[in-house]
Amino acid sequence: MAKRVSGGGLWTAEYAQRLLERWEQSGQSLPVYARSLGVRAQRLYWWRHRLTATARATPARALLVPVSVRSDPWMTAGEG
């Protein structure tokens, strides 16, 4: 989903993620970084929240390992 920004441009989640990664590397506060981009800091806060929530909502993939169950021919009923 794209988000409209001033000037009529669109932000995708990928674009916002790249900007947030650059912000973290910049060492600047988020408001200062937003001003350098010419956008409101709230937009970056919104995307940070959205991307974090999306990452948390994505279930981790379970690793499934095939198994086989065999009976032990040396055990008799009632032992065990």
PDB file of N, CA, C and O in Angstrom:
ATOM      1  N   MET A   1       0.842  -1.184   0.000  1.00  0.00           N
ATOM      2  CA  MET A   1       0.000   0.000   0.000  1.00  0.00           C
ATOM      3  C   MET A   1       0.880   1.238   0.000  1.00  0.00           C
ATOM      4  O   MET A   1       1.859   1.301   0.744  1.00  0.00           O
ATOM      5  N   ALA A   2       0.549   2.212  -0.815  1.00  0.00           N
ATOM      6  CA  ALA A   2       1.328   3.434  -0.918  1.00  0.00           C
ATOM      7  C   ALA A   2       0.665   4.537  -0.104  1.00  0.00           C
ATOM      8  O   ALA A   2      -0.551   4.530   0.081  1.00  0.00           O
ATOM      9  N   LYS A   3       1.448   5.466   0.371  1.00  0.00           N
ATOM     10  CA  LYS A   3       0.959   6.573   1.200  1.00  0.00           C
ATOM     11  C   LYS A   3       1.293   7.880   0.486  1.00  0.00           C
ATOM     12  O   LYS A   3       2.442   8.100   0.102  1.00  0.00           O
ATOM     13  N   ARG A   4       0.295   8.750   0.305  1.00  0.00           N
ATOM     14  CA  ARG A   4       0.531  10.036  -0.358  1.00  0.00           C
ATOM     15  C   ARG A   4       1.365  10.955   0.532  1.00  0.00           C
ATOM     16  O   ARG A   4       1.185  10.984   1.750  1.00  0.00           O
ATOM     17  N   VAL A   5       2.269  11.697  -0.079  1.00  0.00           N
ATOM     18  CA  VAL A   5       3.068  12.682   0.646  1.00  0.00           C
ATOM     19  C   VAL A   5       2.909  14.021  -0.047  1.00  0.00           C
ATOM     20  O   VAL A   5       2.380  14.097  -1.156  1.00  0.00           O
ATOM     21  N   SER A   6       3.364  15.064   0.603  1.00  0.00           N
ATOM     22  CA  SER A   6       3.268  16.375  -0.008  1.00  0.00           C
ATOM     23  C   SER A   6       4.003  16.358  -1.338  1.00  0.00           C
ATOM     24  O   SER A   6       5.049  15.722  -1.472  1.00  0.00           O
ATOM     25  N   GLY A   7       3.462  17.046  -2.300  1.00  0.00           N
ATOM     26  CA  GLY A   7       4.058  17.049  -3.627  1.00  0.00           C
ATOM     27  C   GLY A   7       3.465  15.971  -4.516  1.00  0.00           C
ATOM     28  O   GLY A   7       3.861  15.839  -5.674  1.00  0.00           O
ATOM     29  N   GLY A   8       2.507  15.185  -3.985  1.00  0.00           N
ATOM     30  CA  GLY A   8       1.822  14.206  -4.803  1.00  0.00           C
ATOM     31  C   GLY A   8       2.548  12.885  -4.977  1.00  0.00           C
ATOM     32  O   GLY A   8       2.050  11.996  -5.667  1.00  0.00           O
ATOM     33  N   GLY A   9       3.724  12.737  -4.358  1.00  0.00           N
ATOM     34  CA  GLY A   9       4.444  11.477  -4.499  1.00  0.00           C
ATOM     35  C   GLY A   9       3.827  10.384  -3.644  1.00  0.00           C
ATOM     36  O   GLY A   9       3.007  10.653  -2.766  1.00  0.00           O
ATOM     37  N   LEU A  10       4.225   9.162  -3.905  1.00  0.00           N
ATOM     38  CA  LEU A  10       3.731   8.023  -3.143  1.00  0.00           C
ATOM     39  C   LEU A  10       4.880   7.348  -2.414  1.00  0.00           C
ATOM     40  O   LEU A  10       5.987   7.242  -2.943  1.00  0.00           O
ATOM     41  N   TRP A  11       4.613   6.900  -1.214  1.00  0.00           N
ATOM     42  CA  TRP A  11       5.583   6.114  -0.447  1.00  0.00           C
ATOM     43  C   TRP A  11       5.090   4.682  -0.404  1.00  0.00           C
ATOM     44  O   TRP A  11       3.926   4.430  -0.091  1.00  0.00           O
ATOM     45  N   THR A  12       5.944   3.769  -0.707  1.00  0.00           N
ATOM     46  CA  THR A  12       5.645   2.357  -0.502  1.00  0.00           C
ATOM     47  C   THR A  12       6.275   1.955   0.823  1.00  0.00           C
ATOM     48  O   THR A  12       7.077   2.697   1.390  1.00  0.00           O
ATOM     49  N   ALA A  13       5.910   0.786   1.309  1.00  0.00           N
ATOM     50  CA  ALA A  13       6.514   0.281   2.545  1.00  0.00           C
ATOM     51  C   ALA A  13       8.024   0.127   2.363  1.00  0.00           C
ATOM     52  O   ALA A  13       8.796   0.398   3.282  1.00  0.00           O
ATOM     53  N   GLU A  14       8.435  -0.306   1.183  1.00  0.00           N
ATOM     54  CA  GLU A  14       9.871  -0.490   0.918  1.00  0.00           C
ATOM     55  C   GLU A  14      10.611   0.842   0.963  1.00  0.00           C
ATOM     56  O   GLU A  14      11.710   0.932   1.511  1.00  0.00           O
ATOM     57  N   TYR A  15       9.998   1.880   0.381  1.00  0.00           N
ATOM     58  CA  TYR A  15      10.620   3.205   0.376  1.00  0.00           C
ATOM     59  C   TYR A  15      10.733   3.740   1.799  1.00  0.00           C
ATOM     60  O   TYR A  15      11.771   4.269   2.196  1.00  0.00           O
ATOM     61  N   ALA A  16       9.650   3.595   2.560  1.00  0.00           N
ATOM     62  CA  ALA A  16       9.661   4.057   3.951  1.00  0.00           C
ATOM     63  C   ALA A  16      10.709   3.301   4.752  1.00  0.00           C
ATOM     64  O   ALA A  16      11.408   3.898   5.572  1.00  0.00           O
ATOM     65  N   GLN A  17      10.831   1.992   4.527  1.00  0.00           N
ATOM     66  CA  GLN A  17      11.818   1.188   5.245  1.00  0.00           C
ATOM     67  C   GLN A  17      13.227   1.686   4.954  1.00  0.00           C
ATOM     68  O   GLN A  17      14.053   1.786   5.862  1.00  0.00           O
ATOM     69  N   ARG A  18      13.502   1.998   3.693  1.00  0.00           N
ATOM     70  CA  ARG A  18      14.836   2.526   3.329  1.00  0.00           C
ATOM     71  C   ARG A  18      15.102   3.851   4.030  1.00  0.00           C
ATOM     72  O   ARG A  18      16.198   4.071   4.545  1.00  0.00           O
ATOM     73  N   LEU A  19      14.105   4.737   4.055  1.00  0.00           N
ATOM     74  CA  LEU A  19      14.294   6.031   4.732  1.00  0.00           C
ATOM     75  C   LEU A  19      14.528   5.843   6.220  1.00  0.00           C
ATOM     76  O   LEU A  19      15.371   6.524   6.805  1.00  0.00           O
ATOM     77  N   LEU A  20      13.793   4.926   6.841  1.00  0.00           N
ATOM     78  CA  LEU A  20      13.973   4.687   8.273  1.00  0.00           C
ATOM     79  C   LEU A  20      15.342   4.086   8.567  1.00  0.00           C
ATOM     80  O   LEU A  20      15.956   4.412   9.583  1.00  0.00           O
ATOM     81  N   GLU A  21      15.824   3.217   7.691  1.00  0.00           N
ATOM     82  CA  GLU A  21      17.175   2.664   7.866  1.00  0.00           C
ATOM     83  C   GLU A  21      18.223   3.759   7.741  1.00  0.00           C
ATOM     84  O   GLU A  21      19.186   3.791   8.508  1.00  0.00           O
ATOM     85  N   ARG A  22      18.041   4.660   6.775  1.00  0.00           N
ATOM     86  CA  ARG A  22      18.978   5.791   6.613  1.00  0.00           C
ATOM     87  C   ARG A  22      18.922   6.723   7.818  1.00  0.00           C
ATOM     88  O   ARG A  22      19.946   7.245   8.256  1.00  0.00           O
ATOM     89  N   TRP A  23      17.709   6.928   8.353  1.00  0.00           N
ATOM     90  CA  TRP A  23      17.575   7.774   9.545  1.00  0.00           C
ATOM     91  C   TRP A  23      18.353   7.160  10.711  1.00  0.00           C
ATOM     92  O   TRP A  23      19.076   7.872  11.408  1.00  0.00           O
ATOM     93  N   GLU A  24      18.216   5.847  10.934  1.00  0.00           N
ATOM     94  CA  GLU A  24      18.923   5.203  12.036  1.00  0.00           C
ATOM     95  C   GLU A  24      20.435   5.332  11.876  1.00  0.00           C
ATOM     96  O   GLU A  24      21.151   5.499  12.863  1.00  0.00           O
ATOM     97  N   GLN A  25      20.918   5.257  10.655  1.00  0.00           N
ATOM     98  CA  GLN A  25      22.357   5.379  10.396  1.00  0.00           C
ATOM     99  C   GLN A  25      22.841   6.814  10.509  1.00  0.00           C
ATOM    100  O   GLN A  25      24.026   7.060  10.737  1.00  0.00           O
ATOM    101  N   SER A  26      21.925   7.764  10.351  1.00  0.00           N
ATOM    102  CA  SER A  26      22.324   9.179  10.348  1.00  0.00           C
ATOM    103  C   SER A  26      22.731   9.691  11.720  1.00  0.00           C
ATOM    104  O   SER A  26      23.543  10.612  11.819  1.00  0.00           O
ATOM    105  N   GLY A  27      22.182   9.111  12.777  1.00  0.00           N
ATOM    106  CA  GLY A  27      22.467   9.601  14.119  1.00  0.00           C
ATOM    107  C   GLY A  27      21.661  10.838  14.488  1.00  0.00           C
ATOM    108  O   GLY A  27      21.814  11.372  15.587  1.00  0.00           O
ATOM    109  N   GLN A  28      20.808  11.295  13.587  1.00  0.00           N
ATOM    110  CA  GLN A  28      19.981  12.467  13.851  1.00  0.00           C
ATOM    111  C   GLN A  28      18.710  12.055  14.588  1.00  0.00           C
ATOM    112  O   GLN A  28      18.316  10.888  14.579  1.00  0.00           O
ATOM    113  N   SER A  29      18.081  13.035  15.224  1.00  0.00           N
ATOM    114  CA  SER A  29      16.764  12.767  15.780  1.00  0.00           C
ATOM    115  C   SER A  29      15.802  12.612  14.604  1.00  0.00           C
ATOM    116  O   SER A  29      16.064  13.100  13.504  1.00  0.00           O
ATOM    117  N   LEU A  30      14.699  11.934  14.850  1.00  0.00           N
ATOM    118  CA  LEU A  30      13.748  11.732  13.764  1.00  0.00           C
ATOM    119  C   LEU A  30      13.174  13.045  13.240  1.00  0.00           C
ATOM    120  O   LEU A  30      13.051  13.197  12.025  1.00  0.00           O
ATOM    121  N   PRO A  31      12.813  14.009  14.107  1.00  0.00           N
ATOM    122  CA  PRO A  31      12.314  15.283  13.578  1.00  0.00           C
ATOM    123  C   PRO A  31      13.339  16.031  12.707  1.00  0.00           C
ATOM    124  O   PRO A  31      12.981  16.610  11.681  1.00  0.00           O
ATOM    125  N   VAL A  32      14.590  16.014  13.115  1.00  0.00           N
ATOM    126  CA  VAL A  32      15.625  16.690  12.322  1.00  0.00           C
ATOM    127  C   VAL A  32      15.788  15.997  10.971  1.00  0.00           C
ATOM    128  O   VAL A  32      15.895  16.658   9.938  1.00  0.00           O
ATOM    129  N   TYR A  33      15.807  14.673  10.982  1.00  0.00           N
ATOM    130  CA  TYR A  33      15.940  13.922   9.734  1.00  0.00           C
ATOM    131  C   TYR A  33      14.736  14.184   8.819  1.00  0.00           C
ATOM    132  O   TYR A  33      14.894  14.367   7.612  1.00  0.00           O
ATOM    133  N   ALA A  34      13.533  14.201   9.407  1.00  0.00           N
ATOM    134  CA  ALA A  34      12.332  14.458   8.613  1.00  0.00           C
ATOM    135  C   ALA A  34      12.411  15.832   7.947  1.00  0.00           C
ATOM    136  O   ALA A  34      12.076  15.976   6.771  1.00  0.00           O
ATOM    137  N   ARG A  35      12.854  16.839   8.703  1.00  0.00           N
ATOM    138  CA  ARG A  35      12.998  18.186   8.125  1.00  0.00           C
ATOM    139  C   ARG A  35      13.972  18.185   6.963  1.00  0.00           C
ATOM    140  O   ARG A  35      13.767  18.892   5.977  1.00  0.00           O
ATOM    141  N   SER A  36      15.039  17.388   7.076  1.00  0.00           N
ATOM    142  CA  SER A  36      16.020  17.348   5.982  1.00  0.00           C
ATOM    143  C   SER A  36      15.415  16.728   4.717  1.00  0.00           C
ATOM    144  O   SER A  36      15.884  16.981   3.607  1.00  0.00           O
ATOM    145  N   LEU A  37      14.372  15.917   4.898  1.00  0.00           N
ATOM    146  CA  LEU A  37      13.670  15.329   3.748  1.00  0.00           C
ATOM    147  C   LEU A  37      12.535  16.211   3.249  1.00  0.00           C
ATOM    148  O   LEU A  37      12.005  16.012   2.156  1.00  0.00           O
ATOM    149  N   GLY A  38      12.169  17.204   4.084  1.00  0.00           N
ATOM    150  CA  GLY A  38      11.044  18.064   3.723  1.00  0.00           C
ATOM    151  C   GLY A  38       9.699  17.428   4.007  1.00  0.00           C
ATOM    152  O   GLY A  38       8.707  17.750   3.353  1.00  0.00           O
ATOM    153  N   VAL A  39       9.656  16.525   4.980  1.00  0.00           N
ATOM    154  CA  VAL A  39       8.388  15.885   5.361  1.00  0.00           C
ATOM    155  C   VAL A  39       8.164  16.084   6.851  1.00  0.00           C
ATOM    156  O   VAL A  39       9.087  16.432   7.587  1.00  0.00           O
ATOM    157  N   ARG A  40       6.924  15.860   7.292  1.00  0.00           N
ATOM    158  CA  ARG A  40       6.620  15.967   8.713  1.00  0.00           C
ATOM    159  C   ARG A  40       7.141  14.727   9.433  1.00  0.00           C
ATOM    160  O   ARG A  40       7.093  13.619   8.899  1.00  0.00           O
ATOM    161  N   ALA A  41       7.631  14.925  10.636  1.00  0.00           N
ATOM    162  CA  ALA A  41       8.148  13.811  11.424  1.00  0.00           C
ATOM    163  C   ALA A  41       7.061  12.779  11.676  1.00  0.00           C
ATOM    164  O   ALA A  41       7.348  11.586  11.770  1.00  0.00           O
ATOM    165  N   GLN A  42       5.815  13.226  11.787  1.00  0.00           N
ATOM    166  CA  GLN A  42       4.710  12.308  12.056  1.00  0.00           C
ATOM    167  C   GLN A  42       4.614  11.217  10.986  1.00  0.00           C
ATOM    168  O   GLN A  42       4.254  10.079  11.286  1.00  0.00           O
ATOM    169  N   ARG A  43       4.937  11.566   9.745  1.00  0.00           N
ATOM    170  CA  ARG A  43       4.880  10.574   8.664  1.00  0.00           C
ATOM    171  C   ARG A  43       5.881   9.447   8.917  1.00  0.00           C
ATOM    172  O   ARG A  43       5.563   8.272   8.729  1.00  0.00           O
ATOM    173  N   LEU A  44       7.080   9.807   9.341  1.00  0.00           N
ATOM    174  CA  LEU A  44       8.084   8.782   9.632  1.00  0.00           C
ATOM    175  C   LEU A  44       7.704   7.979  10.874  1.00  0.00           C
ATOM    176  O   LEU A  44       7.914   6.767  10.919  1.00  0.00           O
ATOM    177  N   TYR A  45       7.144   8.656  11.887  1.00  0.00           N
ATOM    178  CA  TYR A  45       6.684   7.924  13.065  1.00  0.00           C
ATOM    179  C   TYR A  45       5.594   6.915  12.672  1.00  0.00           C
ATOM    180  O   TYR A  45       5.598   5.775  13.136  1.00  0.00           O
ATOM    181  N   TRP A  46       4.669   7.347  11.819  1.00  0.00           N
ATOM    182  CA  TRP A  46       3.580   6.482  11.379  1.00  0.00           C
ATOM    183  C   TRP A  46       4.123   5.251  10.659  1.00  0.00           C
ATOM    184  O   TRP A  46       3.723   4.123  10.947  1.00  0.00           O
ATOM    185  N   TRP A  47       5.037   5.481   9.723  1.00  0.00           N
ATOM    186  CA  TRP A  47       5.615   4.347   8.982  1.00  0.00           C
ATOM    187  C   TRP A  47       6.411   3.435   9.907  1.00  0.00           C
ATOM    188  O   TRP A  47       6.350   2.215   9.756  1.00  0.00           O
ATOM    189  N   ARG A  48       7.143   3.983  10.844  1.00  0.00           N
ATOM    190  CA  ARG A  48       7.903   3.151  11.780  1.00  0.00           C
ATOM    191  C   ARG A  48       6.949   2.262  12.573  1.00  0.00           C
ATOM    192  O   ARG A  48       7.210   1.072  12.756  1.00  0.00           O
ATOM    193  N   HIS A  49       5.851   2.838  13.040  1.00  0.00           N
ATOM    194  CA  HIS A  49       4.858   2.067  13.783  1.00  0.00           C
ATOM    195  C   HIS A  49       4.236   0.993  12.884  1.00  0.00           C
ATOM    196  O   HIS A  49       4.092  -0.160  13.291  1.00  0.00           O
ATOM    197  N   ARG A  50       3.878   1.374  11.690  1.00  0.00           N
ATOM    198  CA  ARG A  50       3.225   0.427  10.776  1.00  0.00           C
ATOM    199  C   ARG A  50       4.150  -0.726  10.422  1.00  0.00           C
ATOM    200  O   ARG A  50       3.725  -1.881  10.449  1.00  0.00           O
ATOM    201  N   LEU A  51       5.390  -0.445  10.094  1.00  0.00           N
ATOM    202  CA  LEU A  51       6.322  -1.492   9.701  1.00  0.00           C
ATOM    203  C   LEU A  51       6.672  -2.389  10.877  1.00  0.00           C
ATOM    204  O   LEU A  51       6.862  -3.592  10.698  1.00  0.00           O
ATOM    205  N   THR A  52       6.760  -1.829  12.073  1.00  0.00           N
ATOM    206  CA  THR A  52       7.034  -2.630  13.263  1.00  0.00           C
ATOM    207  C   THR A  52       5.853  -3.547  13.567  1.00  0.00           C
ATOM    208  O   THR A  52       6.040  -4.720  13.893  1.00  0.00           O
ATOM    209  N   ALA A  53       4.635  -3.010  13.460  1.00  0.00           N
ATOM    210  CA  ALA A  53       3.434  -3.809  13.717  1.00  0.00           C
ATOM    211  C   ALA A  53       3.307  -4.925  12.688  1.00  0.00           C
ATOM    212  O   ALA A  53       2.916  -6.041  13.031  1.00  0.00           O
ATOM    213  N   THR A  54       3.630  -4.638  11.434  1.00  0.00           N
ATOM    214  CA  THR A  54       3.565  -5.651  10.382  1.00  0.00           C
ATOM    215  C   THR A  54       4.572  -6.753  10.645  1.00  0.00           C
ATOM    216  O   THR A  54       4.266  -7.932  10.465  1.00  0.00           O
ATOM    217  N   ALA A  55       5.764  -6.382  11.068  1.00  0.00           N
ATOM    218  CA  ALA A  55       6.798  -7.384  11.347  1.00  0.00           C
ATOM    219  C   ALA A  55       6.377  -8.282  12.501  1.00  0.00           C
ATOM    220  O   ALA A  55       6.618  -9.488  12.470  1.00  0.00           O
ATOM    221  N   ARG A  56       5.746  -7.699  13.521  1.00  0.00           N
ATOM    222  CA  ARG A  56       5.288  -8.497  14.665  1.00  0.00           C
ATOM    223  C   ARG A  56       4.127  -9.403  14.294  1.00  0.00           C
ATOM    224  O   ARG A  56       3.992 -10.493  14.850  1.00  0.00           O
ATOM    225  N   ALA A  57       3.282  -8.966  13.357  1.00  0.00           N
ATOM    226  CA  ALA A  57       2.102  -9.740  12.983  1.00  0.00           C
ATOM    227  C   ALA A  57       2.426 -10.887  12.030  1.00  0.00           C
ATOM    228  O   ALA A  57       1.619 -11.800  11.855  1.00  0.00           O
ATOM    229  N   THR A  58       3.595 -10.842  11.420  1.00  0.00           N
ATOM    230  CA  THR A  58       3.979 -11.898  10.491  1.00  0.00           C
ATOM    231  C   THR A  58       4.439 -13.109  11.284  1.00  0.00           C
ATOM    232  O   THR A  58       5.426 -13.029  12.016  1.00  0.00           O
ATOM    233  N   PRO A  59       3.738 -14.234  11.151  1.00  0.00           N
ATOM    234  CA  PRO A  59       4.122 -15.408  11.942  1.00  0.00           C
ATOM    235  C   PRO A  59       5.456 -15.977  11.467  1.00  0.00           C
ATOM    236  O   PRO A  59       5.781 -15.958  10.280  1.00  0.00           O
ATOM    237  N   ALA A  60       6.204 -16.474  12.424  1.00  0.00           N
ATOM    238  CA  ALA A  60       7.475 -17.113  12.082  1.00  0.00           C
ATOM    239  C   ALA A  60       7.181 -18.459  11.429  1.00  0.00           C
ATOM    240  O   ALA A  60       6.197 -19.119  11.760  1.00  0.00           O
ATOM    241  N   ARG A  61       8.019 -18.847  10.525  1.00  0.00           N
ATOM    242  CA  ARG A  61       7.836 -20.144   9.872  1.00  0.00           C
ATOM    243  C   ARG A  61       8.306 -21.243  10.808  1.00  0.00           C
ATOM    244  O   ARG A  61       9.393 -21.177  11.382  1.00  0.00           O
ATOM    245  N   ALA A  62       7.482 -22.228  10.943  1.00  0.00           N
ATOM    246  CA  ALA A  62       7.835 -23.365  11.795  1.00  0.00           C
ATOM    247  C   ALA A  62       8.668 -24.346  10.979  1.00  0.00           C
ATOM    248  O   ALA A  62       8.409 -24.569   9.796  1.00  0.00           O
ATOM    249  N   LEU A  63       9.647 -24.912  11.616  1.00  0.00           N
ATOM    250  CA  LEU A  63      10.463 -25.930  10.970  1.00  0.00           C
ATOM    251  C   LEU A  63       9.861 -27.282  11.306  1.00  0.00           C
ATOM    252  O   LEU A  63       9.845 -27.698  12.464  1.00  0.00           O
ATOM    253  N   LEU A  64       9.374 -27.952  10.299  1.00  0.00           N
ATOM    254  CA  LEU A  64       8.774 -29.261  10.490  1.00  0.00           C
ATOM    255  C   LEU A  64       9.761 -30.327  10.036  1.00  0.00           C
ATOM    256  O   LEU A  64      10.375 -30.215   8.974  1.00  0.00           O
ATOM    257  N   VAL A  65       9.901 -31.343  10.844  1.00  0.00           N
ATOM    258  CA  VAL A  65      10.834 -32.422  10.558  1.00  0.00           C
ATOM    259  C   VAL A  65      10.036 -33.721  10.465  1.00  0.00           C
ATOM    260  O   VAL A  65       9.265 -34.031  11.373  1.00  0.00           O
ATOM    261  N   PRO A  66      10.205 -34.485   9.386  1.00  0.00           N
ATOM    262  CA  PRO A  66       9.452 -35.734   9.291  1.00  0.00           C
ATOM    263  C   PRO A  66       9.921 -36.747  10.335  1.00  0.00           C
ATOM    264  O   PRO A  66      11.116 -36.871  10.604  1.00  0.00           O
ATOM    265  N   VAL A  67       8.983 -37.452  10.905  1.00  0.00           N
ATOM    266  CA  VAL A  67       9.288 -38.499  11.880  1.00  0.00           C
ATOM    267  C   VAL A  67       8.492 -39.740  11.517  1.00  0.00           C
ATOM    268  O   VAL A  67       7.472 -39.660  10.834  1.00  0.00           O
ATOM    269  N   SER A  68       8.956 -40.862  11.969  1.00  0.00           N
ATOM    270  CA  SER A  68       8.177 -42.087  11.818  1.00  0.00           C
ATOM    271  C   SER A  68       8.150 -42.785  13.176  1.00  0.00           C
ATOM    272  O   SER A  68       9.148 -42.802  13.895  1.00  0.00           O
ATOM    273  N   VAL A  69       7.007 -43.354  13.513  1.00  0.00           N
ATOM    274  CA  VAL A  69       6.825 -44.022  14.796  1.00  0.00           C
ATOM    275  C   VAL A  69       6.642 -45.506  14.513  1.00  0.00           C
ATOM    276  O   VAL A  69       5.777 -45.913  13.737  1.00  0.00           O
ATOM    277  N   ARG A  70       7.470 -46.284  15.156  1.00  0.00           N
ATOM    278  CA  ARG A  70       7.380 -47.739  14.985  1.00  0.00           C
ATOM    279  C   ARG A  70       7.208 -48.374  16.345  1.00  0.00           C
ATOM    280  O   ARG A  70       7.698 -47.864  17.352  1.00  0.00           O
ATOM    281  N   SER A  71       6.516 -49.478  16.364  1.00  0.00           N
ATOM    282  CA  SER A  71       6.380 -50.187  17.637  1.00  0.00           C
ATOM    283  C   SER A  71       7.637 -51.018  17.877  1.00  0.00           C
ATOM    284  O   SER A  71       8.308 -51.445  16.937  1.00  0.00           O
ATOM    285  N   ASP A  72       7.935 -51.232  19.132  1.00  0.00           N
ATOM    286  CA  ASP A  72       9.102 -52.030  19.506  1.00  0.00           C
ATOM    287  C   ASP A  72       8.676 -53.494  19.566  1.00  0.00           C
ATOM    288  O   ASP A  72       7.860 -53.859  20.412  1.00  0.00           O
ATOM    289  N   PRO A  73       9.207 -54.331  18.695  1.00  0.00           N
ATOM    290  CA  PRO A  73       8.766 -55.732  18.669  1.00  0.00           C
ATOM    291  C   PRO A  73       9.158 -56.491  19.946  1.00  0.00           C
ATOM    292  O   PRO A  73       8.625 -57.570  20.207  1.00  0.00           O
ATOM    293  N   TRP A  74      10.076 -55.943  20.734  1.00  0.00           N
ATOM    294  CA  TRP A  74      10.526 -56.654  21.942  1.00  0.00           C
ATOM    295  C   TRP A  74       9.639 -56.365  23.145  1.00  0.00           C
ATOM    296  O   TRP A  74       9.721 -57.052  24.164  1.00  0.00           O
ATOM    297  N   MET A  75       8.803 -55.361  23.027  1.00  0.00           N
ATOM    298  CA  MET A  75       7.910 -55.044  24.143  1.00  0.00           C
ATOM    299  C   MET A  75       6.608 -55.824  23.958  1.00  0.00           C
ATOM    300  O   MET A  75       6.114 -55.963  22.839  1.00  0.00           O
ATOM    301  N   THR A  76       6.076 -56.313  25.023  1.00  0.00           N
ATOM    302  CA  THR A  76       4.793 -56.999  24.984  1.00  0.00           C
ATOM    303  C   THR A  76       3.752 -56.120  25.646  1.00  0.00           C
ATOM    304  O   THR A  76       4.098 -55.185  26.368  1.00  0.00           O
ATOM    305  N   ALA A  77       2.526 -56.397  25.420  1.00  0.00           N
ATOM    306  CA  ALA A  77       1.437 -55.597  25.998  1.00  0.00           C
ATOM    307  C   ALA A  77       1.563 -55.567  27.513  1.00  0.00           C
ATOM    308  O   ALA A  77       1.825 -56.597  28.134  1.00  0.00           O
ATOM    309  N   GLY A  78       1.383 -54.422  28.102  1.00  0.00           N
ATOM    310  CA  GLY A  78       1.456 -54.284  29.548  1.00  0.00           C
ATOM    311  C   GLY A  78       2.819 -53.886  30.065  1.00  0.00           C
ATOM    312  O   GLY A  78       2.926 -53.483  31.223  1.00  0.00           O
ATOM    313  N   GLU A  79       3.875 -53.981  29.257  1.00  0.00           N
ATOM    314  CA  GLU A  79       5.207 -53.542  29.695  1.00  0.00           C
ATOM    315  C   GLU A  79       5.397 -52.103  29.277  1.00  0.00           C
ATOM    316  O   GLU A  79       4.716 -51.604  28.382  1.00  0.00           O
ATOM    317  N   GLY A  80       6.303 -51.463  29.914  1.00  0.00           N
ATOM    318  CA  GLY A  80       6.612 -50.192  29.374  1.00  0.00           C
ATOM    319  C   GLY A  80       6.972 -49.169  30.279  1.00  0.00           C
ATOM    320  O   GLY A  80       7.251 -48.045  29.861  1.00  0.00           O
TER     321      GLY A  80
END
